Amino acid sequence: MAEGWNLEVQRLQRNFATVLAVAIPVLLYMVLVFVLYTSLLRSVDALHVVLVVVATAVLVAAVVLAATGTPMAVCLLVVSLAPMVGVAGFELVAHRHVAADLAATVGEHDEH
């Protein structure tokens, strides 16, 4: 009986490690895209900060699901939804913010 319990614990640890190994690069990619956007346009848009925070929350949820024994396929599906937060936010609202930030940046550049 102890061997069966040990195998289950090992399975949970492998699932957790696998989900974490996928979630961390996804988080780094999303943060780097935000940093690149901020550095290129020289402005921090609160909406983009909110999108990164919500996407991070989705990734944390995936890791918590893995820690609680949810099947790895479900956890990886949740990880794959994290970038969709940014896509949906951009399509619904953020494209207007980007256009305004870009116009302001180009306007500053033209004045010099």
Phi, psi and chi 1 to 4 in degrees:
 res  aa     phi    psi   chi1   chi2   chi3   chi4
   1 MET       -  -38.0 -177.4  149.8  154.2      -
   2 ALA   -65.3  -33.4      -      -      -      -
   3 GLU   -66.5  -40.2  -69.0  176.3   18.3      -
   4 GLY   -62.9  -41.7      -      -      -      -
   5 TRP   -64.2  -42.0  174.9 -104.8      -      -
   6 ASN   -63.3  -41.2 -168.8   24.2      -      -
   7 LEU   -64.2  -38.4  -70.4  175.2      -      -
   8 GLU   -66.4  -41.7 -179.9   65.6   16.5      -
   9 VAL   -63.0  -43.4  169.3      -      -      -
  10 GLN   -62.3  -39.6  -71.7  176.8   -1.8      -
  11 ARG   -63.2  -44.8 -176.9 -170.4   65.8   79.6
  12 LEU   -62.3  -39.9  -71.4  173.5      -      -
  13 GLN   -66.0  -40.8  -71.1  172.0  -17.4      -
  14 ARG   -65.1  -43.9  -78.6 -166.4  -51.3  -90.3
  15 ASN   -61.4  -44.9  -73.1   -5.4      -      -
  16 PHE   -60.9  -46.4  178.9   76.9      -      -
  17 ALA   -64.3  -38.7      -      -      -      -
  18 THR   -66.0  -46.4  -58.9      -      -      -
  19 VAL   -64.4  -41.0  171.8      -      -      -
  20 LEU   -64.2  -38.4 -160.4   58.5      -      -
  21 ALA   -67.3  -23.0      -      -      -      -
  22 VAL   -91.3  -39.1  175.0      -      -      -
  23 ALA   -68.1  -37.3      -      -      -      -
  24 ILE   -63.3  -49.5  -70.4  173.0      -      -
  25 PRO   -62.6  -35.0  -22.1   31.3      -      -
  26 VAL   -63.1  -44.2  170.6      -      -      -
  27 LEU   -62.3  -45.6  175.3   63.8      -      -
  28 LEU   -60.0  -42.1  -69.6  175.3      -      -
  29 TYR   -61.3  -46.4  171.6   76.2      -      -
  30 MET   -65.2  -39.8  -69.5 -173.3  -48.5      -
  31 VAL   -66.6  -41.1  168.7      -      -      -
  32 LEU   -65.3  -37.2  -72.8  173.6      -      -
  33 VAL   -63.3  -42.2  167.4      -      -      -
  34 PHE   -63.3  -44.1  171.8   73.8      -      -
  35 VAL   -64.0  -41.3  168.2      -      -      -
  36 LEU   -62.8  -45.3 -177.7   62.2      -      -
  37 TYR   -59.3  -46.6  170.5   83.8      -      -
  38 THR   -64.7  -41.5  -58.9      -      -      -
  39 SER   -72.9  -35.3   64.9      -      -      -
  40 LEU   -71.6  -39.0  -73.6  174.6      -      -
  41 LEU   -95.4   -4.8  -66.2 -178.4      -      -
  42 ARG    53.9   38.9  -63.4 -174.9 -174.5  111.4
  43 SER  -153.3  149.1   69.0      -      -      -
  44 VAL  -106.9  117.9  176.5      -      -      -
  45 ASP   -95.4  123.6 -170.8   -5.6      -      -
  46 ALA   -59.9  -33.6      -      -      -      -
  47 LEU   -63.2  -40.7  177.4   63.8      -      -
  48 HIS   -67.9  -35.0  -72.1   96.8      -      -
  49 VAL   -62.5  -43.9  172.8      -      -      -
  50 VAL   -61.6  -42.2  168.8      -      -      -
  51 LEU   -62.7  -41.2  -69.3  174.7      -      -
  52 VAL   -66.4  -40.1  169.8      -      -      -
  53 VAL   -65.4  -43.2  168.4      -      -      -
  54 VAL   -66.1  -42.1  171.0      -      -      -
  55 ALA   -63.7  -37.7      -      -      -      -
  56 THR   -63.9  -39.2  -58.4      -      -      -
  57 ALA   -62.5  -37.3      -      -      -      -
  58 VAL   -63.8  -42.3  171.2      -      -      -
  59 LEU   -65.6  -40.8  -68.6  172.6      -      -
  60 VAL   -62.6  -40.2  168.7      -      -      -
  61 ALA   -60.7  -40.3      -      -      -      -
  62 ALA   -63.2  -41.3      -      -      -      -
  63 VAL   -67.9  -40.5  172.3      -      -      -
  64 VAL   -64.3  -40.8  168.7      -      -      -
  65 LEU   -59.6  -41.8  -74.0  171.2      -      -
  66 ALA   -64.5  -38.6      -      -      -      -
  67 ALA   -68.0  -25.6      -      -      -      -
  68 THR   -92.2    3.0   59.7      -      -      -
  69 GLY    96.2    9.8      -      -      -      -
  70 THR   -64.2  142.9  -56.5      -      -      -
  71 PRO   -54.8  142.6  -25.9   33.8      -      -
  72 MET   -59.3  -35.9 -173.8  169.3   37.9      -
  73 ALA   -60.5  -40.2      -      -      -      -
  74 VAL   -66.5  -43.9  172.9      -      -      -
  75 CYS   -61.9  -42.2  -62.2      -      -      -
  76 LEU   -68.5  -32.0  -67.7  175.7      -      -
  77 LEU   -63.7  -42.1  178.9   63.3      -      -
  78 VAL   -64.3  -40.5  173.4      -      -      -
  79 VAL   -59.3  -41.3  169.1      -      -      -
  80 SER   -69.1  -18.2   70.2      -      -      -
  81 LEU   -79.0  -20.5  -66.4  175.7      -      -
  82 ALA   -58.2  -48.2      -      -      -      -
  83 PRO   -64.2  -23.9  -22.6   32.7      -      -
  84 MET   -66.8  -23.4  -70.0  -54.7  -62.3      -
  85 VAL   -60.0  -47.2  170.6      -      -      -
  86 GLY   -65.3  -40.6      -      -      -      -
  87 VAL   -64.8  -47.9  171.5      -      -      -
  88 ALA   -64.5  -42.8      -      -      -      -
  89 GLY   -62.4  -39.8      -      -      -      -
  90 PHE   -66.3  -46.0 -177.1   82.8      -      -
  91 GLU   -66.3  -35.0  -69.1  -64.1  -32.2      -
  92 LEU   -82.1  -43.4  -65.7  173.4      -      -
  93 VAL  -134.6  -45.8  179.6      -      -      -
  94 ALA   -66.0  -22.7      -      -      -      -
  95 HIS   -61.4  -30.5   66.8  -80.8      -      -
  96 ARG   -68.6  -39.7  -67.1 -177.1 -160.2  100.6
  97 HIS   -64.8  -41.1  -69.0 -109.4      -      -
  98 VAL   -64.2  -43.6  172.1      -      -      -
  99 ALA   -61.0  -43.2      -      -      -      -
 100 ALA   -66.3  -43.9      -      -      -      -
 101 ASP   -63.7  -40.6  -72.8  -14.8      -      -
 102 LEU   -66.3  -42.0 -169.7   55.7      -      -
 103 ALA   -63.3  -40.9      -      -      -      -
 104 ALA   -65.6  -40.8      -      -      -      -
 105 THR   -67.3  -43.6  -58.5      -      -      -
 106 VAL   -66.0  -38.7  170.2      -      -      -
 107 GLY   -62.8  -40.9      -      -      -      -
 108 GLU   -63.4  -41.1  -74.6  177.5   11.0      -
 109 HIS   -68.4  -37.4 -174.4   56.2      -      -
 110 ASP   -68.6  -28.2  -71.9  -17.4      -      -
 111 GLU   -71.4  -22.4  -68.7  174.6    3.7      -
 112 HIS   -87.2      -  -65.3  -72.2      -      -
